[in-house]
Amino acid sequence: MIYNMTDKIRTEISTLGEFGLIDHLTEGIELRAPSTKRGVGDDAAVLEYPAGRQVLVTTDLLMEGIHFDLTYTPLKHLGYKAAVVNFSDIYAMNGTPRQITVSIALSKRFSVEDMDELYGGIRLACRTYGVDIVGGDTTPSLTGLAISITCVGEAEKDDIVYRDGAKENDLVCVSGDLGAAYMGLQLLEREKVVLKGEKDVQPDFAGKEYLLERQLRPEARRDIIEKLATAGIRPTAMMDISDGLSSELMHICKQSRAGCRVYEKEIPIDYQTAVMAEEFNMNLTTCALNGGEDYELLFTVPIADHETIAEMEGIRVIGYITKPELGLALITRDGQEFELKAQGWNPLSE
Amino acid sequence: MIYNMTDKIRTEISTLGEFGLIDHLTEGIELRAPSTKRGVGDDAAVLEYPAGRQVLVTTDLLMEGIHFDLTYTPLKHLGYKAAVVNFSDIYAMNGTPRQITVSIALSKRFSVEDMDELYGGIRLACRTYGVDIVGGDTTPSLTGLAISITCVGEAEKDDIVYRDGAKENDLVCVSGDLGAAYMGLQLLEREKVVLKGEKDVQPDFAGKEYLLERQLRPEARRDIIEKLATAGIRPTAMMDISDGLSSELMHICKQSRAGCRVYEKEIPIDYQTAVMAEEFNMNLTTCALNGGEDYELLFTVPIADHETIAEMEGIRVIGYITKPELGLALITRDGQEFELKAQGWNPLSE
């Protein structure tokens, strides 16, 4: 689990230079999407989408020490996650990711083998989701590692789902379960302290594999998008849950000029998440509402779809959309009503 | 010229938070390109290009201390340049830039006012070139500033010019003049030493404004692309000169499986560049060949276009394309022949 650089052969990046490194990393890359006309190797990649298809563009910048900690994040998993979180944004528009560009800034402590690991994870994610790497940039950094990925996707114009389409009485749904990635992070942070010898506790991941997987190697919910399409359900609003359920509900309600009522007892939480929250003496609902990095889908559907959606595995109806003046309400297990506040991961505030 | 943070009002970014900062920076952004359907504010931007148009994608990651030095780079100029270098890549494909995404990682030493400067430069570049800001990411950094910009552009399929189309006997052309941005950098680096009090020399930029402008606030050669189109000339190969003429000639010759002969006396150099090289006791041709950051266009045209191209202002024929086995040759003023080697800016080699 813990990434140990010292066991490995180390080739300095300076032996390849920038162009050599790019050639090395992109060697044997296949272009699979019919929309990819030219990939790496010119001033720009060239894409061509069929008439009537709209093009989706999303981007993420991940900084070492802010978004990831290499003391417990294997570089291959980091690469995989960096790609997948971008795919997730395209699925959240009800689209299909097709191409990415990958820019990496790295300090001298990284070797060619490290870059192979990182890029290997990105390439694995691309193979898994059918996405082409079509360009990027590789540059030195004075300090840590920075990864910037831009993803291009496509969708039929009428299929695209925005955040602003939720209507009164629509059902609020989430896929999968929430809070596990956050508990995985807590677990890894505890482990880090253990490794530093600052506490006399043995590392113990047994029975907690799911939490680690959710934190270190999340997947994008392509399957949910496909299921909804097959069932003939088109969400009225949708986004992916990266900052936490509360924060994302606020985005959808604000942009849709609506309110919502969600029920604590309906929020899907995995057993391991619950056990871990108890072990850490944390409020489970707070973790599920504000934990972030779940990369599940939050979406609303017309109430007419209730029967169909209620029967779909992996989707939970957690509440409904109201008039805006009713605000965002959480109904607790004992029937009390609280106003939802976003306490999501917002590192630019204090 | 020198950017002084201490004279300014300082608002901490933490007072706004991530979403507040994004709202603040993107406030009042207008979407001008007909191909932009939705900009900032959802999981992804939505674009739609007319049938038959191909989509160009290019990206750049700029790191503080590697690509820019804030002791002499005004943030507004940095923003302008960060955007323009991406536009330059799209023009180098014979396309038109239409949208960008802007990701910024910033440490606590930056204020809201600093971000206004940086973003102001990006927005000015976008207005000047008719490009929309459609998305991005804003995140903290433990150390310096990182800027990642991805640019999307468009072109008719048959208009796109790649690096691999140069043919034997084609003329090798460059726009503008070379080496000035590099001399501007030398000048600023000297000024930095002066400011540190390490040398007893007075800062002196008089008569050197052009060099500073070329380094700090380059433009992309949209005008050259338009001129060529008006004259009915379609280059056979093209790229922009960012790493230096030698390095770019090698890319074109390698990808086109060709060689070239270029003439030292034909390489366009500005008077100020020449004066400065003498002052610094540097070889002028070496500066022009390997300086980099010129953002001029290097392209090849069929020899049949010779008469037309020779008359076009701002374009110089510097040589011609040969069989690959003849290699890349520089013919000096005194008629000697040297093999061209790329010594361009390659910070990942030692």
HADDOCK unambig.tbl for C-alpha pairs under 7 A between the chains (distance, minus, plus):
assign (segid A and resid 13 and name CA) (segid B and resid 348 and name CA) 6.73 0.50 0.50
assign (segid A and resid 14 and name CA) (segid B and resid 348 and name CA) 5.44 0.50 0.50
assign (segid A and resid 14 and name CA) (segid B and resid 349 and name CA) 4.08 0.50 0.50
assign (segid A and resid 14 and name CA) (segid B and resid 350 and name CA) 5.57 0.50 0.50
assign (segid A and resid 15 and name CA) (segid B and resid 349 and name CA) 6.61 0.50 0.50
assign (segid A and resid 16 and name CA) (segid B and resid 349 and name CA) 6.87 0.50 0.50
assign (segid A and resid 17 and name CA) (segid B and resid 346 and name CA) 6.73 0.50 0.50
assign (segid A and resid 17 and name CA) (segid B and resid 348 and name CA) 4.77 0.50 0.50
assign (segid A and resid 17 and name CA) (segid B and resid 349 and name CA) 4.29 0.50 0.50
assign (segid A and resid 18 and name CA) (segid B and resid 346 and name CA) 6.28 0.50 0.50
assign (segid A and resid 18 and name CA) (segid B and resid 348 and name CA) 5.11 0.50 0.50
assign (segid A and resid 18 and name CA) (segid B and resid 349 and name CA) 6.87 0.50 0.50
assign (segid A and resid 42 and name CA) (segid B and resid 162 and name CA) 6.65 0.50 0.50
assign (segid A and resid 42 and name CA) (segid B and resid 163 and name CA) 6.35 0.50 0.50
assign (segid A and resid 43 and name CA) (segid B and resid 58 and name CA) 6.79 0.50 0.50
assign (segid A and resid 43 and name CA) (segid B and resid 89 and name CA) 5.13 0.50 0.50
assign (segid A and resid 43 and name CA) (segid B and resid 90 and name CA) 6.96 0.50 0.50
assign (segid A and resid 43 and name CA) (segid B and resid 92 and name CA) 6.61 0.50 0.50
assign (segid A and resid 43 and name CA) (segid B and resid 93 and name CA) 6.57 0.50 0.50
assign (segid A and resid 43 and name CA) (segid B and resid 239 and name CA) 6.40 0.50 0.50
assign (segid A and resid 44 and name CA) (segid B and resid 56 and name CA) 5.76 0.50 0.50
assign (segid A and resid 44 and name CA) (segid B and resid 57 and name CA) 5.15 0.50 0.50
assign (segid A and resid 44 and name CA) (segid B and resid 58 and name CA) 4.55 0.50 0.50
assign (segid A and resid 44 and name CA) (segid B and resid 89 and name CA) 6.42 0.50 0.50
assign (segid A and resid 44 and name CA) (segid B and resid 90 and name CA) 6.47 0.50 0.50
assign (segid A and resid 44 and name CA) (segid B and resid 93 and name CA) 6.99 0.50 0.50
assign (segid A and resid 45 and name CA) (segid B and resid 56 and name CA) 5.48 0.50 0.50
assign (segid A and resid 45 and name CA) (segid B and resid 57 and name CA) 5.07 0.50 0.50
assign (segid A and resid 45 and name CA) (segid B and resid 58 and name CA) 6.42 0.50 0.50
assign (segid A and resid 46 and name CA) (segid B and resid 54 and name CA) 6.52 0.50 0.50
assign (segid A and resid 46 and name CA) (segid B and resid 55 and name CA) 5.65 0.50 0.50
assign (segid A and resid 46 and name CA) (segid B and resid 56 and name CA) 4.75 0.50 0.50
assign (segid A and resid 46 and name CA) (segid B and resid 57 and name CA) 6.61 0.50 0.50
assign (segid A and resid 47 and name CA) (segid B and resid 54 and name CA) 5.69 0.50 0.50
assign (segid A and resid 47 and name CA) (segid B and resid 55 and name CA) 4.85 0.50 0.50
assign (segid A and resid 47 and name CA) (segid B and resid 56 and name CA) 6.29 0.50 0.50
assign (segid A and resid 48 and name CA) (segid B and resid 54 and name CA) 4.79 0.50 0.50
assign (segid A and resid 48 and name CA) (segid B and resid 55 and name CA) 5.89 0.50 0.50
assign (segid A and resid 50 and name CA) (segid B and resid 51 and name CA) 6.89 0.50 0.50
assign (segid A and resid 51 and name CA) (segid B and resid 50 and name CA) 6.87 0.50 0.50
assign (segid A and resid 51 and name CA) (segid B and resid 51 and name CA) 4.61 0.50 0.50
assign (segid A and resid 54 and name CA) (segid B and resid 46 and name CA) 6.52 0.50 0.50
assign (segid A and resid 54 and name CA) (segid B and resid 47 and name CA) 5.70 0.50 0.50
assign (segid A and resid 54 and name CA) (segid B and resid 48 and name CA) 4.80 0.50 0.50
assign (segid A and resid 55 and name CA) (segid B and resid 46 and name CA) 5.65 0.50 0.50
assign (segid A and resid 55 and name CA) (segid B and resid 47 and name CA) 4.85 0.50 0.50
assign (segid A and resid 55 and name CA) (segid B and resid 48 and name CA) 5.89 0.50 0.50
assign (segid A and resid 56 and name CA) (segid B and resid 44 and name CA) 5.77 0.50 0.50
assign (segid A and resid 56 and name CA) (segid B and resid 45 and name CA) 5.47 0.50 0.50
assign (segid A and resid 56 and name CA) (segid B and resid 46 and name CA) 4.75 0.50 0.50
assign (segid A and resid 56 and name CA) (segid B and resid 47 and name CA) 6.28 0.50 0.50
assign (segid A and resid 57 and name CA) (segid B and resid 44 and name CA) 5.15 0.50 0.50
assign (segid A and resid 57 and name CA) (segid B and resid 45 and name CA) 5.07 0.50 0.50
assign (segid A and resid 57 and name CA) (segid B and resid 46 and name CA) 6.62 0.50 0.50
assign (segid A and resid 58 and name CA) (segid B and resid 43 and name CA) 6.78 0.50 0.50
assign (segid A and resid 58 and name CA) (segid B and resid 44 and name CA) 4.57 0.50 0.50
assign (segid A and resid 58 and name CA) (segid B and resid 45 and name CA) 6.42 0.50 0.50
assign (segid A and resid 58 and name CA) (segid B and resid 135 and name CA) 6.96 0.50 0.50
assign (segid A and resid 59 and name CA) (segid B and resid 136 and name CA) 5.87 0.50 0.50
assign (segid A and resid 59 and name CA) (segid B and resid 137 and name CA) 6.80 0.50 0.50
assign (segid A and resid 60 and name CA) (segid B and resid 137 and name CA) 5.90 0.50 0.50
assign (segid A and resid 61 and name CA) (segid B and resid 103 and name CA) 6.28 0.50 0.50
assign (segid A and resid 61 and name CA) (segid B and resid 137 and name CA) 6.46 0.50 0.50
assign (segid A and resid 63 and name CA) (segid B and resid 141 and name CA) 6.34 0.50 0.50
assign (segid A and resid 65 and name CA) (segid B and resid 142 and name CA) 6.69 0.50 0.50
assign (segid A and resid 66 and name CA) (segid B and resid 140 and name CA) 6.92 0.50 0.50
assign (segid A and resid 66 and name CA) (segid B and resid 141 and name CA) 6.74 0.50 0.50
assign (segid A and resid 89 and name CA) (segid B and resid 43 and name CA) 5.14 0.50 0.50
assign (segid A and resid 89 and name CA) (segid B and resid 44 and name CA) 6.43 0.50 0.50
assign (segid A and resid 90 and name CA) (segid B and resid 43 and name CA) 6.97 0.50 0.50
assign (segid A and resid 90 and name CA) (segid B and resid 44 and name CA) 6.47 0.50 0.50
assign (segid A and resid 92 and name CA) (segid B and resid 43 and name CA) 6.62 0.50 0.50
assign (segid A and resid 93 and name CA) (segid B and resid 43 and name CA) 6.57 0.50 0.50
assign (segid A and resid 93 and name CA) (segid B and resid 44 and name CA) 6.98 0.50 0.50
assign (segid A and resid 103 and name CA) (segid B and resid 61 and name CA) 6.28 0.50 0.50
assign (segid A and resid 135 and name CA) (segid B and resid 58 and name CA) 6.95 0.50 0.50
assign (segid A and resid 136 and name CA) (segid B and resid 59 and name CA) 5.87 0.50 0.50
assign (segid A and resid 137 and name CA) (segid B and resid 59 and name CA) 6.81 0.50 0.50
assign (segid A and resid 137 and name CA) (segid B and resid 60 and name CA) 5.90 0.50 0.50
assign (segid A and resid 137 and name CA) (segid B and resid 61 and name CA) 6.45 0.50 0.50
assign (segid A and resid 139 and name CA) (segid B and resid 348 and name CA) 6.78 0.50 0.50
assign (segid A and resid 140 and name CA) (segid B and resid 66 and name CA) 6.90 0.50 0.50
assign (segid A and resid 140 and name CA) (segid B and resid 347 and name CA) 6.77 0.50 0.50
assign (segid A and resid 140 and name CA) (segid B and resid 348 and name CA) 6.15 0.50 0.50
assign (segid A and resid 141 and name CA) (segid B and resid 63 and name CA) 6.35 0.50 0.50
assign (segid A and resid 141 and name CA) (segid B and resid 66 and name CA) 6.72 0.50 0.50
assign (segid A and resid 142 and name CA) (segid B and resid 65 and name CA) 6.68 0.50 0.50
assign (segid A and resid 148 and name CA) (segid B and resid 148 and name CA) 6.78 0.50 0.50
assign (segid A and resid 162 and name CA) (segid B and resid 42 and name CA) 6.66 0.50 0.50
assign (segid A and resid 163 and name CA) (segid B and resid 42 and name CA) 6.35 0.50 0.50
assign (segid A and resid 239 and name CA) (segid B and resid 43 and name CA) 6.41 0.50 0.50
assign (segid A and resid 346 and name CA) (segid B and resid 17 and name CA) 6.75 0.50 0.50
assign (segid A and resid 346 and name CA) (segid B and resid 18 and name CA) 6.28 0.50 0.50
assign (segid A and resid 347 and name CA) (segid B and resid 140 and name CA) 6.76 0.50 0.50
assign (segid A and resid 348 and name CA) (segid B and resid 13 and name CA) 6.74 0.50 0.50
assign (segid A and resid 348 and name CA) (segid B and resid 14 and name CA) 5.43 0.50 0.50
assign (segid A and resid 348 and name CA) (segid B and resid 17 and name CA) 4.75 0.50 0.50
assign (segid A and resid 348 and name CA) (segid B and resid 18 and name CA) 5.13 0.50 0.50
assign (segid A and resid 348 and name CA) (segid B and resid 139 and name CA) 6.80 0.50 0.50
assign (segid A and resid 348 and name CA) (segid B and resid 140 and name CA) 6.15 0.50 0.50
assign (segid A and resid 349 and name CA) (segid B and resid 14 and name CA) 4.07 0.50 0.50
assign (segid A and resid 349 and name CA) (segid B and resid 15 and name CA) 6.58 0.50 0.50
assign (segid A and resid 349 and name CA) (segid B and resid 16 and name CA) 6.86 0.50 0.50
assign (segid A and resid 349 and name CA) (segid B and resid 17 and name CA) 4.27 0.50 0.50
assign (segid A and resid 349 and name CA) (segid B and resid 18 and name CA) 6.86 0.50 0.50
assign (segid A and resid 350 and name CA) (segid B and resid 14 and name CA) 5.55 0.50 0.50
